[in-house]
Amino acid sequence: MTIAGIQNDIVEEFSMFDDWMERYEYMIELGKSLPIVDVKFKTDENIIKGCQSKVWLHADFKNEKVIFTADSDAIITKGIVAILIRVFSHQSPKSILDANTDFIDAIGLKEHLSPTRANGLVSMIKQIKMYAIAYQTKQQS
């Protein structure tokens, strides 16, 4: 599925909830559904800088696609990174770099996060795009 298609699905899912407490609960469930990250990837070099809580993001490159795994020590943050992984994992570097993140505003996420969590969200997206740049460069060389 395309990034835009996944984003549309997420916007639809979030629109089913009437209030933000339900949406937070849904994000927590998404976080709980993240596959367990191998301990060997929970290193300082995989920690996203700029996040209030610890977020580990690891990327692999298989069959021309970037595959992300992530974890966090905070349940809301883990839900946020689960959403981002759902959108950007198993996509080509070019698709990741070309993708917009308007769906985040469409679900109202940024406006319902504390400033530090909102900064963390931006840092997560930045790191995802950095991995895409690295793999795209590797592809071209």
C-alpha positions in Angstrom: 0.0 0.0 0.0 1.2 3.5 -0.7 2.1 6.0 2.1 -0.9 8.2 1.1 -3.2 5.2 1.3 -1.9 4.2 4.8 -2.2 7.9 5.9 -5.8 8.0 4.7 -6.6 4.8 6.6 -5.2 6.3 9.8 -7.2 9.5 9.4 -10.3 7.4 8.9 -9.5 5.3 12.0 -9.0 8.4 14.2 -12.2 10.0 12.9 -14.2 7.1 14.5 -13.4 8.4 18.0 -15.4 11.2 19.5 -12.9 12.6 21.9 -9.2 12.7 22.5 -9.2 10.3 25.5 -10.4 7.6 23.1 -7.8 8.6 20.6 -5.0 8.4 23.2 -6.3 4.9 24.2 -6.2 3.9 20.6 -2.6 5.2 20.3 -1.6 3.2 23.4 -3.1 0.1 21.8 -1.2 0.7 18.6 2.0 1.1 20.7 1.3 -2.2 22.4 0.9 -3.9 19.0 4.5 -2.9 18.0 6.7 -6.0 17.6 9.3 -6.4 20.3 12.5 -4.7 19.4 15.6 -6.8 19.6 17.7 -5.6 22.6 20.7 -5.2 20.4 19.0 -2.3 18.7 18.3 -0.5 22.0 21.6 1.4 21.8 22.5 5.1 22.3 23.0 5.5 18.5 19.4 4.4 17.9 17.9 6.8 20.4 16.1 9.7 18.8 17.5 13.0 20.0 14.9 15.6 20.9 12.5 13.3 22.5 11.5 13.7 26.2 11.2 10.0 26.6 13.5 7.3 25.2 12.7 6.3 21.7 14.8 3.8 19.8 14.4 3.7 16.0 16.2 1.2 13.9 16.1 0.7 10.1 17.0 -2.1 7.8 17.0 -2.1 4.0 15.7 -5.1 2.3 14.4 -5.5 -1.3 14.7 -1.8 -2.0 12.4 -1.0 1.0 13.2 0.6 4.4 12.0 -1.5 7.3 11.7 0.3 10.7 11.5 -1.1 14.2 11.0 1.1 17.2 10.3 1.1 20.9 9.8 3.7 23.6 9.8 3.7 27.4 6.6 5.9 27.4 3.2 4.5 26.3 2.0 7.6 24.4 5.3 8.0 22.6 5.3 4.3 21.7 1.9 4.8 20.1 3.1 7.8 18.1 6.1 5.9 16.8 3.9 3.0 16.0 1.8 5.2 13.7 4.9 6.6 12.0 6.3 3.1 11.5 3.0 1.9 10.0 3.1 4.8 7.5 6.8 4.7 6.5 8.0 1.1 7.0 8.2 -1.2 3.9 8.4 1.8 1.6 11.2 2.9 -0.8 13.5 5.7 0.3 12.2 7.9 -2.5 8.5 7.4 -1.3 9.5 8.3 2.3 11.3 11.4 1.2 8.5 12.5 -1.1 5.8 11.9 1.5 4.1 14.7 3.3 3.0 14.4 6.9 -0.3 16.3 6.6 -2.1 13.3 8.1 -0.7 14.3 11.5 -2.6 17.6 11.4 -5.6 15.8 9.9 -5.9 13.6 13.0 -5.2 16.5 15.3 -2.2 14.9 16.8 0.2 17.9 17.0 -2.3 20.1 18.7 -3.1 17.5 21.4 0.6 16.8 22.3 2.6 18.7 24.9 5.3 20.9 23.3 8.0 18.4 24.3 6.1 15.5 22.7 5.4 17.6 19.6 9.2 18.2 19.3 9.8 14.5 19.7 7.3 13.8 16.9 9.2 16.2 14.6 12.5 14.5 15.7 11.1 11.0 14.9 10.0 12.1 11.4 13.4 13.8 10.8 15.2 10.6 11.8 13.0 8.5 9.5 13.8 10.8 6.6 17.5 10.7 7.5 17.5 6.9 7.2 15.7 7.2 3.8 18.4 9.6 2.6 21.1 7.3 3.8 19.6 4.3 2.0 18.8 6.2 -1.1 22.4 7.4 -1.3 23.6 3.8 -0.8 21.3 2.7 -3.6 22.7 5.2 -6.0 26.3 4.4 -5.4 
